[in-house]
Amino acid sequence: MNVCKVPDMCKDMEYKYITEDSKTRVYLSVVREFNEAEYEKYYIRKKKEKVRKRILFIARALKYALPVLASTILYNMLSNKLYLERGSHEIGSEIVFVGIFGIALFWFLNWFIGGDEH
């Protein structure tokens, strides 16, 4: 047998280990032959599951990051507007509005994306 054909033969078969009771020998027997179509379906299903898990991770991470970023941007915009009116950088009523906005955005994303129970 050609040495180059051995890995191809091993790839095309699955093995089941069978042991003897009184000896330490291990024998290999063929369970079934390699099915290319079945493996293709399995590979596609695993790939879709991996993509789904990545999307869920990004969605859950954005559920926490997006309200913080949006509130920070809104606060900067409001404080710059109010700086022109007040003439100084003070923290005023805009912080209450920004806090309520951030919490409302988090609740909306929590309802839209779902909780972290899964």
C-alpha positions as CSV (number, residue, x, y, z in Angstrom):
1,M,0.0,0.0,0.0
2,N,1.2,3.5,-0.8
3,V,2.0,5.6,2.2
4,C,0.2,8.5,0.7
5,K,-3.1,6.6,0.6
6,V,-3.2,5.7,4.3
7,P,-4.4,9.1,5.5
8,D,-7.1,9.1,2.9
9,M,-8.3,5.6,4.0
10,C,-8.3,6.7,7.7
11,K,-10.3,9.9,6.8
12,D,-13.0,7.8,5.1
13,M,-13.8,5.6,8.1
14,E,-14.9,6.0,11.7
15,Y,-13.5,3.6,14.3
16,K,-15.0,2.1,17.4
17,Y,-12.7,0.8,20.1
18,I,-13.4,-2.7,21.4
19,T,-11.4,-4.1,24.3
20,E,-11.0,-7.6,25.5
21,D,-11.8,-8.5,29.1
22,S,-8.7,-10.4,30.1
23,K,-6.1,-8.7,28.0
24,T,-5.0,-5.1,27.4
25,R,-5.3,-5.3,23.7
26,V,-7.4,-2.8,21.8
27,Y,-8.9,-3.6,18.4
28,L,-10.3,-1.3,15.9
29,S,-13.4,-2.1,13.9
30,V,-15.1,0.0,11.2
31,V,-18.5,1.4,12.4
32,R,-19.5,3.1,9.1
33,E,-18.0,4.7,6.1
34,F,-17.5,8.5,5.8
35,N,-20.5,10.2,4.4
36,E,-19.6,13.5,2.6
37,A,-23.1,14.9,2.4
38,E,-23.8,14.2,6.1
39,Y,-20.6,15.9,7.1
40,E,-21.4,18.9,4.9
41,K,-24.7,19.3,6.7
42,Y,-23.1,19.0,10.0
43,Y,-20.4,21.5,9.1
44,I,-22.9,24.1,7.8
45,R,-25.1,23.7,11.0
46,K,-22.0,24.2,13.3
47,K,-20.9,27.2,11.3
48,K,-24.4,28.8,11.5
49,E,-24.5,28.1,15.2
50,K,-21.1,29.8,15.7
51,V,-22.3,32.9,13.7
52,R,-25.5,33.0,15.8
53,K,-23.6,32.9,19.0
54,R,-21.3,35.7,17.9
55,I,-24.3,37.9,16.9
56,L,-25.9,37.2,20.3
57,F,-22.7,38.2,22.1
58,I,-22.4,41.4,20.1
59,A,-26.1,42.2,20.7
60,R,-25.7,41.7,24.4
61,A,-22.6,43.7,24.6
62,L,-24.2,46.6,22.7
63,K,-27.2,46.4,25.0
64,Y,-24.9,47.8,27.8
65,A,-22.5,49.9,25.7
66,L,-25.1,51.7,23.5
67,P,-27.0,53.5,26.3
68,V,-23.7,54.7,27.9
69,L,-22.3,56.0,24.6
70,A,-25.6,57.6,23.6
71,S,-26.0,59.3,27.0
72,T,-22.4,60.5,26.9
73,I,-22.9,62.0,23.4
74,L,-26.2,63.6,24.5
75,Y,-24.6,65.0,27.6
76,N,-21.8,66.6,25.7
77,M,-24.2,68.1,23.2
78,L,-26.4,69.5,25.9
79,S,-23.6,70.8,28.1
80,N,-22.1,72.6,25.1
81,K,-25.5,74.2,24.3
82,L,-26.0,75.2,27.9
83,Y,-22.4,76.5,28.2
84,L,-23.4,79.1,25.6
85,E,-26.4,80.2,27.7
86,R,-24.8,80.0,31.1
87,G,-21.3,81.1,30.3
88,S,-19.7,78.4,32.5
89,H,-19.4,74.6,32.7
90,E,-21.9,73.6,35.4
91,I,-23.8,70.5,35.9
92,G,-27.5,71.3,35.9
93,S,-30.8,69.7,35.0
94,E,-29.4,68.2,31.8
95,I,-27.8,65.3,33.9
96,V,-31.3,64.2,35.0
97,F,-32.5,64.2,31.4
98,V,-29.5,62.3,30.3
99,G,-29.9,59.7,33.1
100,I,-33.5,59.1,32.3
101,F,-32.7,58.9,28.5
102,G,-29.9,56.3,29.2
103,I,-32.2,54.1,31.5
104,A,-35.0,54.3,29.0
105,L,-32.7,53.3,26.1
106,F,-31.4,50.4,28.2
107,W,-34.9,49.2,29.0
108,F,-35.9,49.4,25.3
109,L,-32.8,47.4,24.3
110,N,-33.5,44.9,27.0
111,W,-37.0,44.4,25.8
112,F,-36.0,44.4,22.1
113,I,-32.9,42.1,22.4
114,G,-34.0,40.1,25.4
115,G,-32.5,39.3,28.7
116,D,-29.3,37.5,29.6
117,E,-31.0,34.3,30.8
118,H,-29.8,32.3,27.8
